[in-house]
Amino acid sequence: MSYQIKELLLDDGDSPFAEWFGSLEAVAAAKVRVAVNRMEQGNLSNVEWFRSIGEYKIDWARGCESTWPRTD
């Protein structure tokens, strides 16, 4: 099973993810990119679920979490 990861765009076209991602150091950005690729491939082993909300945790640096709603 694979997933499509969609980026939130605000009404004004801004992307909170792109702003946050752009502020990361290169190593942290690479780890986030790997995590996104793994989720797209269906690997959700690092996801903690609460109802239909998932949080992917990267055990490396503070602030490297991604929270999203799951829609099937």
VMD Tcl script that builds the backbone (N, CA, C; Angstrom):
set m [mol new atoms 216]
animate dup $m
set s [atomselect $m all]
$s set {name element resname resid chain x y z} {
  {N N MET 1 A 0.847 -1.175 0.000}
  {CA C MET 1 A 0.000 0.000 0.000}
  {C C MET 1 A 0.893 1.239 0.000}
  {N N SER 2 A 0.512 2.211 -0.786}
  {CA C SER 2 A 1.253 3.468 -0.810}
  {C C SER 2 A 0.301 4.610 -0.478}
  {N N TYR 3 A 0.869 5.734 -0.129}
  {CA C TYR 3 A 0.088 6.906 0.255}
  {C C TYR 3 A 0.521 8.100 -0.577}
  {N N GLN 4 A -0.414 9.010 -0.762}
  {CA C GLN 4 A -0.094 10.270 -1.424}
  {C C GLN 4 A -0.006 11.337 -0.341}
  {N N ILE 5 A 1.146 11.950 -0.194}
  {CA C ILE 5 A 1.351 13.009 0.784}
  {C C ILE 5 A 1.020 14.334 0.111}
  {N N LYS 6 A 0.085 15.063 0.696}
  {CA C LYS 6 A -0.315 16.348 0.128}
  {C C LYS 6 A 0.156 17.476 1.033}
  {N N GLU 7 A 0.639 18.519 0.425}
  {CA C GLU 7 A 1.129 19.687 1.156}
  {C C GLU 7 A -0.013 20.674 1.360}
  {N N LEU 8 A -0.170 21.154 2.584}
  {CA C LEU 8 A -1.194 22.149 2.890}
  {C C LEU 8 A -0.797 23.490 2.290}
  {N N LEU 9 A -1.699 24.058 1.502}
  {CA C LEU 9 A -1.509 25.410 0.984}
  {C C LEU 9 A -2.610 26.288 1.557}
  {N N LEU 10 A -2.223 27.397 2.149}
  {CA C LEU 10 A -3.184 28.334 2.718}
  {C C LEU 10 A -3.869 29.112 1.602}
  {N N ASP 11 A -4.929 29.837 1.944}
  {CA C ASP 11 A -5.679 30.608 0.951}
  {C C ASP 11 A -4.798 31.579 0.176}
  {N N ASP 12 A -3.774 32.101 0.829}
  {CA C ASP 12 A -2.876 33.051 0.155}
  {C C ASP 12 A -1.750 32.348 -0.617}
  {N N GLY 13 A -1.786 31.019 -0.660}
  {CA C GLY 13 A -0.787 30.254 -1.401}
  {C C GLY 13 A 0.439 29.874 -0.599}
  {N N ASP 14 A 0.545 30.369 0.632}
  {CA C ASP 14 A 1.693 30.031 1.475}
  {C C ASP 14 A 1.625 28.571 1.926}
  {N N SER 15 A 2.785 28.000 2.164}
  {CA C SER 15 A 2.894 26.626 2.628}
  {C C SER 15 A 3.636 26.607 3.960}
  {N N PRO 16 A 2.938 26.298 5.063}
  {CA C PRO 16 A 3.632 26.208 6.355}
  {C C PRO 16 A 4.750 25.160 6.328}
  {N N PHE 17 A 4.516 24.044 5.628}
  {CA C PHE 17 A 5.548 23.010 5.545}
  {C C PHE 17 A 6.782 23.534 4.823}
  {N N ALA 18 A 6.593 24.180 3.686}
  {CA C ALA 18 A 7.732 24.691 2.913}
  {C C ALA 18 A 8.525 25.712 3.723}
  {N N GLU 19 A 7.821 26.539 4.476}
  {CA C GLU 19 A 8.508 27.531 5.318}
  {C C GLU 19 A 9.342 26.834 6.391}
  {N N TRP 20 A 8.735 25.847 7.060}
  {CA C TRP 20 A 9.438 25.096 8.101}
  {C C TRP 20 A 10.594 24.300 7.500}
  {N N PHE 21 A 10.324 23.590 6.393}
  {CA C PHE 21 A 11.332 22.753 5.753}
  {C C PHE 21 A 12.521 23.591 5.288}
  {N N GLY 22 A 12.246 24.774 4.769}
  {CA C GLY 22 A 13.301 25.664 4.302}
  {C C GLY 22 A 14.191 26.192 5.414}
  {N N SER 23 A 13.693 26.143 6.653}
  {CA C SER 23 A 14.483 26.640 7.783}
  {C C SER 23 A 15.395 25.569 8.386}
  {N N LEU 24 A 15.259 24.320 7.924}
  {CA C LEU 24 A 16.045 23.223 8.488}
  {C C LEU 24 A 17.465 23.209 7.940}
  {N N GLU 25 A 18.380 22.697 8.763}
  {CA C GLU 25 A 19.740 22.447 8.292}
  {C C GLU 25 A 19.693 21.282 7.306}
  {N N ALA 26 A 20.727 21.144 6.499}
  {CA C ALA 26 A 20.744 20.144 5.427}
  {C C ALA 26 A 20.520 18.717 5.933}
  {N N VAL 27 A 21.161 18.347 7.035}
  {CA C VAL 27 A 21.021 16.982 7.550}
  {C C VAL 27 A 19.591 16.734 8.021}
  {N N ALA 28 A 19.012 17.694 8.721}
  {CA C ALA 28 A 17.633 17.548 9.186}
  {C C ALA 28 A 16.673 17.475 8.006}
  {N N ALA 29 A 16.878 18.305 6.996}
  {CA C ALA 29 A 16.019 18.288 5.810}
  {C C ALA 29 A 16.094 16.935 5.108}
  {N N ALA 30 A 17.278 16.364 5.038}
  {CA C ALA 30 A 17.435 15.049 4.410}
  {C C ALA 30 A 16.677 13.982 5.188}
  {N N LYS 31 A 16.726 14.039 6.511}
  {CA C LYS 31 A 16.003 13.071 7.332}
  {C C LYS 31 A 14.494 13.214 7.149}
  {N N VAL 32 A 14.012 14.435 7.042}
  {CA C VAL 32 A 12.583 14.659 6.810}
  {C C VAL 32 A 12.197 14.127 5.436}
  {N N ARG 33 A 13.021 14.382 4.425}
  {CA C ARG 33 A 12.729 13.895 3.069}
  {C C ARG 33 A 12.660 12.377 3.046}
  {N N VAL 34 A 13.579 11.696 3.737}
  {CA C VAL 34 A 13.563 10.234 3.821}
  {C C VAL 34 A 12.277 9.773 4.501}
  {N N ALA 35 A 11.876 10.455 5.573}
  {CA C ALA 35 A 10.651 10.088 6.286}
  {C C ALA 35 A 9.433 10.225 5.381}
  {N N VAL 36 A 9.358 11.307 4.623}
  {CA C VAL 36 A 8.230 11.507 3.703}
  {C C VAL 36 A 8.222 10.403 2.648}
  {N N ASN 37 A 9.373 10.080 2.098}
  {CA C ASN 37 A 9.453 9.004 1.105}
  {C C ASN 37 A 8.991 7.674 1.685}
  {N N ARG 38 A 9.387 7.385 2.917}
  {CA C ARG 38 A 8.964 6.134 3.566}
  {C C ARG 38 A 7.458 6.096 3.756}
  {N N MET 39 A 6.870 7.215 4.172}
  {CA C MET 39 A 5.415 7.252 4.342}
  {C C MET 39 A 4.709 7.050 3.009}
  {N N GLU 40 A 5.209 7.674 1.952}
  {CA C GLU 40 A 4.602 7.508 0.631}
  {C C GLU 40 A 4.642 6.050 0.180}
  {N N GLN 41 A 5.662 5.324 0.598}
  {CA C GLN 41 A 5.803 3.916 0.237}
  {C C GLN 41 A 4.993 3.000 1.156}
  {N N GLY 42 A 4.299 3.577 2.134}
  {CA C GLY 42 A 3.457 2.795 3.023}
  {C C GLY 42 A 4.110 2.389 4.325}
  {N N ASN 43 A 5.331 2.817 4.573}
  {CA C ASN 43 A 6.035 2.481 5.811}
  {C C ASN 43 A 5.645 3.495 6.884}
  {N N LEU 44 A 4.714 3.094 7.747}
  {CA C LEU 44 A 4.237 3.970 8.817}
  {C C LEU 44 A 4.685 3.469 10.185}
  {N N SER 45 A 5.811 2.759 10.222}
  {CA C SER 45 A 6.263 2.150 11.472}
  {C C SER 45 A 6.642 3.172 12.536}
  {N N ASN 46 A 6.984 4.392 12.163}
  {CA C ASN 46 A 7.333 5.425 13.141}
  {C C ASN 46 A 6.176 6.369 13.428}
  {N N VAL 47 A 4.973 5.967 13.059}
  {CA C VAL 47 A 3.799 6.813 13.256}
  {C C VAL 47 A 3.081 6.398 14.529}
  {N N GLU 48 A 2.746 7.381 15.351}
  {CA C GLU 48 A 1.895 7.157 16.519}
  {C C GLU 48 A 0.532 7.736 16.184}
  {N N TRP 49 A -0.530 6.923 16.360}
  {CA C TRP 49 A -1.880 7.326 15.972}
  {C C TRP 49 A -2.727 7.679 17.182}
  {N N PHE 50 A -3.551 8.688 17.035}
  {CA C PHE 50 A -4.606 9.022 17.981}
  {C C PHE 50 A -5.840 9.293 17.141}
  {N N ARG 51 A -6.792 8.366 17.195}
  {CA C ARG 51 A -7.959 8.397 16.305}
  {C C ARG 51 A -7.461 8.407 14.869}
  {N N SER 52 A -7.765 9.426 14.089}
  {CA C SER 52 A -7.296 9.427 12.696}
  {C C SER 52 A -6.174 10.441 12.470}
  {N N ILE 53 A -5.516 10.856 13.547}
  {CA C ILE 53 A -4.402 11.794 13.439}
  {C C ILE 53 A -3.109 11.025 13.688}
  {N N GLY 54 A -2.161 11.176 12.766}
  {CA C GLY 54 A -0.882 10.493 12.903}
  {C C GLY 54 A 0.244 11.480 13.127}
  {N N GLU 55 A 1.220 11.060 13.910}
  {CA C GLU 55 A 2.415 11.872 14.128}
  {C C GLU 55 A 3.630 11.005 13.831}
  {N N TYR 56 A 4.424 11.442 12.868}
  {CA C TYR 56 A 5.652 10.740 12.508}
  {C C TYR 56 A 6.788 11.377 13.295}
  {N N LYS 57 A 7.483 10.571 14.073}
  {CA C LYS 57 A 8.563 11.102 14.901}
  {C C LYS 57 A 9.908 10.649 14.364}
  {N N ILE 58 A 10.794 11.612 14.202}
  {CA C ILE 58 A 12.169 11.334 13.816}
  {C C ILE 58 A 13.004 11.535 15.073}
  {N N ASP 59 A 13.568 10.460 15.574}
  {CA C ASP 59 A 14.329 10.513 16.818}
  {C C ASP 59 A 15.735 11.026 16.525}
  {N N TRP 60 A 15.827 12.325 16.263}
  {CA C TRP 60 A 17.128 12.907 15.935}
  {C C TRP 60 A 17.267 14.308 16.496}
  {N N ALA 61 A 16.290 15.153 16.239}
  {CA C ALA 61 A 16.405 16.546 16.668}
  {C C ALA 61 A 15.046 17.077 17.096}
  {N N ARG 62 A 15.071 17.992 18.001}
  {CA C ARG 62 A 13.852 18.633 18.465}
  {C C ARG 62 A 13.174 19.341 17.292}
  {N N GLY 63 A 11.874 19.205 17.215}
  {CA C GLY 63 A 11.127 19.893 16.175}
  {C C GLY 63 A 10.968 19.105 14.890}
  {N N CYS 64 A 11.416 17.863 14.869}
  {CA C CYS 64 A 11.278 17.045 13.658}
  {C C CYS 64 A 10.111 16.083 13.812}
  {N N GLU 65 A 8.924 16.635 13.934}
  {CA C GLU 65 A 7.721 15.825 13.955}
  {C C GLU 65 A 6.782 16.346 12.884}
  {N N SER 66 A 5.982 15.464 12.355}
  {CA C SER 66 A 5.005 15.842 11.345}
  {C C SER 66 A 3.670 15.254 11.762}
  {N N THR 67 A 2.649 16.069 11.842}
  {CA C THR 67 A 1.326 15.617 12.247}
  {C C THR 67 A 0.362 15.857 11.105}
  {N N TRP 68 A -0.472 14.863 10.827}
  {CA C TRP 68 A -1.413 15.001 9.726}
  {C C TRP 68 A -2.643 14.153 9.971}
  {N N PRO 69 A -3.783 14.506 9.333}
  {CA C PRO 69 A -4.974 13.660 9.416}
  {C C PRO 69 A -4.880 12.549 8.379}
  {N N ARG 70 A -5.399 11.408 8.725}
  {CA C ARG 70 A -5.420 10.289 7.784}
  {C C ARG 70 A -6.781 10.268 7.109}
  {N N THR 71 A -6.783 10.282 5.803}
  {CA C THR 71 A -8.027 10.186 5.047}
  {C C THR 71 A -7.921 8.993 4.122}
  {N N ASP 72 A -8.841 8.060 4.264}
  {CA C ASP 72 A -8.819 6.844 3.428}
  {C C ASP 72 A -9.826 6.943 2.318}
}
mol reanalyze $m
mol bondsrecalc $m
mol representation Tube
mol addrep $m
